[in-house]
């Protein structure tokens, strides 16, 4: 039975990833002039949807990544309610990581409905199981991470956009459902994922300007969340 649940979750995540290009093509174009003056305006979402990823058409690449992540989570963490959250969030996060890497934008027409779906899932879990501890922790983590990133955005100290604030709520809900250690490690790991590659390149090339270049934070936040989800209890017992 657990194997069937895991296979169904993998199939759903892969199907969600495969729908990514279709979703992108239906989004309105990014607003012109949204980036700094010294940077070109981002490509249209339709152009992003037409690109290739990992040597495969974008939809197949997103399906492969989504299915692999959900399979890994099912193998390591089991097939309980947490897997349902991961199944919903993974294809969305895979799509957003690709879009942010290409455009430095996180479309709210993708982030907000996905977050709403996760909130409904949490309420459904509460109604079905009658247990509220995990659901409340998920809600608290969602609000805490969103508030933390809102402060960073408001202070302009991290050079992030408001899309990162919205994404923090989505990521925080899933991490909070997993546990406190997962939330703390996942939030911190995102900053390391963003900073370490730039630091390595700066050291190797002896070019400090690499550290000041603006980079999309969404992919790093998503990879950091996966690190927290899988290794949080090991890194922060």
C-alpha positions, 0 to 999 in steps of 0.5 A: 500500500505504501509503495502504491501511495509513493508511486501515485505521489511521484506520478502526480508530481511529474504530471504537475511538472509537465504542465509547467510550460502550459502554465507559463504560456498563460501568464501575462508578460513580466512588467517592463522596467521592473529590473534595475536600469543597467539590466535588460528587461526579462524575457516573456514567460512564453519565451521561458516556456519555450526554452530547454532545461537539462537537455530535455524539453522544459516540461519533461525536465520539470517532470523528471525533477519533480518526480525524483524529488518526491520519490526521494522524500517518499523513500526517506521520510515515508508516505504520510501527510507530509508527502502530500504537501511535498507532492503539491509544492515540488512541481510548483517550486521546480517551475519557479526555480527555473523562471526565477533563474531566467527572469529574476521574477517569481510570478504571484499568479503561480506562488499565491494559488499554490500557497492557497492549495497548501493551506487548504490541504492543511485544513483538510488534514486537520479535519480528517485526522483531528490532530492540530499540532502539525498543522498549527506548526506549519501555519506558524512557520509560514507566517514566521518565514514570510515575516522574516523575509518581509523584514529583509525585503523592507530593509533592502539589505538582501537585495531581494524582491517581494516575490521572495517574500511570497515564496517564503510563505509557501516554503515555510508551510511545508518545512513547518509541517515537517518540523522545527529543525527542518524549518530552521535548517531549511531557512538558513541553508538557502542563504548558504546555497546562494552565497557559497558558489559566489564565494568559491568563484570569487576566490578562484578568480580573485574577483570580489565583484562576484560577491556584489552581483545580484542573483535570484534568491528563489532557486537557492531558497528552494534548494535550501528548503530541500536540504532542511527537509531531508537533513534538518533533524541530522544537522539540528538534533 
